[in-house]
């Protein structure tokens, strides 16, 4: 985006020489040409000196691309351009995650800095310090958001290159903590502990025996069911009803007996309505709030661990792997595009297999 050639306007005010010229600025989220005034020099200098300073200044203005003259703060670019773009194009859950990363990490780091002044070493030092406190996955998410922001600025012509392209953590990083998952026995105990809350029983059963994400459970309507399948068609993120995470996530999940019994029980209690789990306003319930108010207190009283809704999906992946010997069933039921995703994040270590191996080793060594 080249800068328009301009003559500029020289004038005297308050015993000084000033220059008036135009720059590209962000107005209502869009780049527009606006007029700007700048003090050039003292008013008692000779006309020749003033004209030379004026000419040199306008030469610099006209030789620079417009993005170099904007002096656009990174925070302003985030609030007026990149964040609206994210809201329009990404899932509500992703938007919420980005906002959290911006508020808790990037906002303070960028401060009042300008897009054009940011350099790769600044990001490297920042991430290296973060890595001393946060795990790899959090650091990766922060890096991804910052890089995406600057790449968007490149694509709009505000800067020439992305300074975050080569940003990296120098030195060791904290290892990612193991993600928790429910075993079959644990999820059965959880469901038993929630006997006074049939909707919560069904929610936890759907997380394990159907492998549904929290947002997919909240987005279920009664007409998504038939005699054999739960048809996943929508998801709720940050209170907004939308589509599931990926195209692969739009799927049909077989209804097995542990889920069927609880579906019938919950349907008998609330035969009317569109949403399977409505709140008092008739809209999808907030499952985070439900876990805080009902599920976690009930599990605490029963001495059952609360590992979160995602632990049900991970437990299903692990159980299916043990039963089938591969990750294909888990991939399809969990709505993953590849088995690699299932293997990496949704199949936990299997202590029962390790124990079986040790028994075999014990038998062999005692011969």
C-alpha positions in Angstrom: 0.0 0.0 0.0 2.0 3.0 -1.3 1.9 6.4 0.1 0.3 9.1 -2.1 2.6 11.8 -3.2 1.8 15.1 -1.4 3.2 18.6 -1.2 2.4 19.3 2.4 1.5 22.7 3.8 4.0 24.9 5.8 2.6 27.5 8.2 3.8 29.5 11.3 2.1 29.4 14.6 3.2 30.1 18.2 6.6 31.3 17.1 7.3 28.0 15.4 7.1 26.6 11.9 4.6 23.7 11.5 3.8 21.3 8.7 0.5 19.8 7.8 0.3 16.5 5.9 -1.9 13.4 5.6 -1.5 9.9 7.0 -3.5 6.8 6.9 -5.3 6.2 10.2 -7.9 3.7 11.5 -11.4 5.3 11.7 -14.3 3.0 12.7 -12.1 0.0 12.1 -11.1 1.0 8.5 -8.0 2.7 7.1 -8.7 6.3 6.1 -6.7 9.3 5.1 -6.7 12.0 7.8 -4.8 15.3 8.2 -2.0 15.6 10.7 0.0 18.6 12.0 3.6 18.5 13.3 6.0 21.2 14.6 8.9 21.5 12.2 11.4 24.0 13.7 11.8 27.3 15.5 10.3 30.4 14.0 13.5 32.4 14.0 15.4 30.2 11.5 16.2 31.6 8.1 13.8 31.0 5.2 16.4 28.8 3.4 16.8 26.6 6.5 13.1 26.3 7.0 12.5 25.4 3.3 15.2 22.8 3.4 13.8 21.2 6.6 10.3 21.2 5.0 11.6 19.6 1.8 13.5 16.9 3.7 10.5 16.1 5.9 8.1 15.8 2.9 10.6 13.6 1.1 10.7 11.2 4.0 6.9 11.2 4.1 6.6 10.5 0.4 9.3 7.9 0.3 7.8 5.7 3.0 4.9 3.3 2.5 1.7 4.5 4.2 1.9 1.8 6.8 5.2 3.3 8.0 3.5 6.7 8.7 0.5 5.4 10.6 2.1 5.0 14.0 -0.6 2.5 14.8 -0.5 1.0 18.3 -0.7 -2.8 18.5 -3.5 -2.5 21.1 -5.5 -0.3 18.8 -5.0 -2.7 15.9 -6.2 -5.5 18.2 -9.3 -3.7 19.4 -10.4 -2.1 16.2 -9.3 -4.5 13.5 -8.1 -7.9 14.5 -10.6 -8.7 17.3 -13.6 -7.8 15.1 -12.1 -10.0 12.4 -11.8 -12.9 14.9 -15.3 -12.5 16.2 -16.7 -12.6 12.7 -14.8 -15.6 11.4 -14.0 -17.9 14.4 -16.0 -20.0 16.8 -17.3 -18.3 20.0 -15.2 -20.6 22.1 -12.0 -19.6 20.2 -12.9 -16.0 20.5 -13.3 -16.4 24.2 -9.9 -18.1 24.4 -8.2 -15.4 22.4 -9.7 -12.7 24.6 -8.4 -14.4 27.7 -4.9 -14.7 26.2 -5.0 -11.0 25.2 -6.2 -9.8 28.6 -3.9 -11.9 30.7 -0.7 -11.9 28.7 -0.4 -9.9 25.4 -2.1 -6.7 26.4 0.4 -5.9 29.1 3.3 -7.1 26.9 2.5 -4.9 23.9 1.5 -1.9 26.1 1.5 1.3 24.0 4.0 -0.2 21.4 3.5 0.4 17.7 3.1 -2.3 15.0 6.0 -0.9 13.1 8.4 -0.9 16.1 7.9 -4.5 17.2 10.9 -6.8 16.7 11.4 -10.6 16.8 13.8 -10.5 19.9 11.0 -8.8 21.9 8.7 -11.8 21.3 11.5 -14.3 22.0 12.4 -12.7 25.4 8.7 -12.6 26.3 8.0 -16.2 25.4 11.2 -17.4 27.1 10.1 -15.8 30.3 6.6 -17.1 30.0 7.9 -20.6 29.6 9.4 -20.5 33.1 5.9 -20.4 34.5 3.5 -21.8 31.9 3.4 -25.1 30.1 4.2 -25.7 26.4 0.6 -25.7 25.3 -0.2 -22.3 26.9 2.9 -20.8 25.4 2.1 -22.2 22.0 -1.4 -20.7 22.2 0.0 -17.2 23.1 2.5 -17.4 20.3 -0.2 -18.4 17.8 -2.4 -15.5 18.7 0.4 -12.9 18.5 1.7 -14.3 15.2 -1.9 -14.3 13.8 -2.3 -10.7 14.8 0.9 -9.5 13.1 0.2 -11.6 10.0 -3.2 -10.0 9.7 -1.4 -6.6 9.9 0.9 -7.7 7.1 -2.0 -8.8 4.9 -3.7 -5.4 5.4 -0.5 -3.6 4.5 0.3 -2.0 7.9 3.7 -3.7 8.2 6.0 -5.4 5.7 6.7 -8.6 7.6 5.6 -10.7 10.6 8.1 -10.2 13.5 6.6 -13.3 15.2 7.5 -15.6 12.4 10.8 -16.5 14.0 9.9 -16.0 17.6 10.8 -19.1 19.7 11.5 -20.1 23.3 15.2 -20.2 24.2 16.0 -23.1 26.5 13.9 -25.7 28.2 10.1 -25.5 28.5 7.9 -26.9 31.2 6.4 -30.3 30.2 2.7 -30.4 29.5 0.9 -32.0 32.5 -0.9 -35.2 31.8 -4.6 -34.7 31.0 -7.1 -36.5 33.1 -9.6 -39.1 31.9 -12.3 -41.2 33.5 -12.1 -44.9 33.5 -15.2 -47.0 33.0 -15.4 -47.7 36.7 -15.0 -44.1 37.6 -17.7 -42.8 35.3 -20.1 -45.4 36.6 -19.4 -44.2 40.1 -19.8 -40.6 39.0 -23.2 -41.4 37.5 -24.3 -43.2 40.6 -23.3 -40.2 42.8 -25.5 -38.0 40.7 -28.7 -40.0 41.4 -30.5 -36.9 42.7 -29.8 -35.0 39.5 -30.9 -37.1 36.4 -30.0 -34.3 34.0 -26.4 -34.3 35.3 -26.3 -38.1 35.1 -27.2 -37.9 31.4 -24.7 -35.2 30.7 -21.9 -37.2 32.2 -23.0 -40.3 30.4 -23.0 -38.4 27.1 -19.5 -37.2 27.7 -18.2 -40.7 28.2 -20.5 -43.2 26.4 -21.1 -40.9 23.5 -17.9 -38.9 23.5 -19.7 -35.5 23.1 -17.9 -32.2 23.8 -19.4 -29.9 26.4 -20.7 -27.5 23.8 -22.2 -30.4 21.8 -24.1 -31.6 24.9 -25.4 -28.1 25.6 -26.5 -27.8 21.9 -28.6 -31.0 21.9 -32.3 -30.8 21.0 -34.7 -33.6 21.5 -35.3 -33.9 17.7 -31.6 -34.7 17.3 -32.4 -38.3 18.5 -33.9 -41.2 16.7 -34.2 -44.8 17.9 -30.5 -45.6 17.2 -28.4 -42.5 17.0 -27.7 -39.1 18.5 -27.1 -36.7 15.6 -24.7 -34.0 16.5 -25.7 -30.9 14.5 -24.7 -27.9 16.6 -22.6 -26.7 19.6 -22.9 -23.9 22.1 -19.8 -21.8 22.8 -19.7 -18.7 25.1 -23.5 -18.8 25.2 -23.9 -18.7 21.4 -25.4 -21.5 19.4 -23.3 -22.4 16.4 -22.0 -25.3 14.4 -19.7 -28.0 15.8 -16.0 -27.5 16.0 -15.2 -29.1 12.6 -17.0 -30.7 9.7 -16.0 -34.1 11.0 -17.7 -33.2 14.3 -21.1 -33.2 12.6 -21.7 -36.9 13.1 -24.1 -39.6 14.3 -23.2 -41.4 17.5 -24.8 -44.8 18.4 -27.0 -44.8 21.5 -25.9 -47.6 23.8 -27.8 -48.8 26.8 -26.1 -46.7 29.6 -27.2 -43.6 27.6 -30.6 -44.9 26.5 -31.8 -45.6 30.1 -30.8 -42.1 31.2 -32.4 -40.4 28.1 -35.7 -42.1 28.8 -35.5 -41.1 32.5 -34.8 -37.5 31.7 -37.4 -37.3 28.9 -40.1 -38.7 31.2 -39.4 -35.9 33.8 -39.4 -33.1 31.1 -41.5 -34.2 28.2 -41.9 -30.7 26.6 -39.4 -28.3 25.2 -36.9 -28.0 22.4 -33.6 -28.2 24.2 -32.5 -31.3 26.0 -30.9 -29.3 28.8 -32.6 -25.9 29.0 -32.1 -23.2 31.6 -34.9 -21.3 33.3 -35.2 -19.0 30.2 -35.7 -21.9 27.9 -32.3 -21.5 26.2 -29.3 -24.0 26.4 -28.0 -24.4 30.0 -24.5 -23.3 31.0 -22.8 -26.6 31.7 -19.9 -24.9 33.5 -22.4 -23.4 36.0 -24.2 -26.7 36.3 -21.0 -28.4 37.3 -20.3 -25.8 39.9 -23.7 -25.8 41.4 -24.7 -29.5 41.2 -22.2 -31.9 39.9 -19.0 -31.0 41.9 -20.8 -30.8 45.3 -22.5 -34.2 44.7 -19.2 -35.8 43.7 -17.4 -34.3 46.7 -20.0 -35.8 49.1 -19.5 -39.2 47.4 -15.7 -38.9 47.4 -15.7 -39.2 43.6 -13.2 -37.2 41.6 -14.3 -34.3 39.3 -12.1 -34.3 36.3 -14.1 -32.2 34.0 -16.4 -33.0 31.0 -13.5 -33.5 28.6 -12.2 -36.3 30.8 -15.2 -38.3 29.6 -14.2 -38.0 26.0 -10.6 -39.0 26.9 -11.9 -41.9 28.8 -13.9 -43.1 25.8 -10.9 -42.9 23.6 -8.8 -44.9 26.0 -11.5 -47.5 26.5 -12.2 -48.0 22.8 -8.5 -48.3 22.1 -8.3 -51.1 24.7 -11.3 -52.9 23.3 -10.6 -52.6 19.6 -6.8 -52.4 19.5 -6.7 -49.3 17.3 -7.8 -45.7 17.3 -10.3 -45.8 14.4 -13.4 -46.1 16.5 -12.3 -43.4 18.9 -11.5 -41.1 15.9 -15.0 -41.5 14.4 -17.0 -41.3 17.6 -15.0 -38.3 19.0 -15.3 -36.4 15.7 -11.6 -36.2 15.0 -10.2 -35.7 11.5 -7.2 -38.0 12.1 -6.3 -40.9 14.4 -3.2 -38.9 15.4 -5.4 -36.4 17.3 -7.1 -39.3 19.1 -3.9 -40.9 20.0 -2.1 -37.8 21.2 -4.8 -36.2 23.3 -7.6 -38.7 24.0 -5.9 -42.0 24.8 -4.3 -41.9 28.2 -1.9 -44.4 29.6 -3.5 -47.8 30.5 -2.2 -49.0 33.9 -4.2 -52.2 33.6 -2.2 -53.2 30.6 1.0 -52.3 32.4 -0.1 -54.5 35.3 -0.9 -57.4 33.0 2.6 -57.0 31.4 4.2 -57.2 34.8 2.3 -60.3 35.7 3.6 -62.0 32.5 7.1 -60.9 33.3 6.7 -62.3 36.8 5.5 -65.6 35.5 8.4 -65.8 33.0 11.0 -64.9 35.6 9.8 -67.6 38.1 10.2 -70.5 35.7 
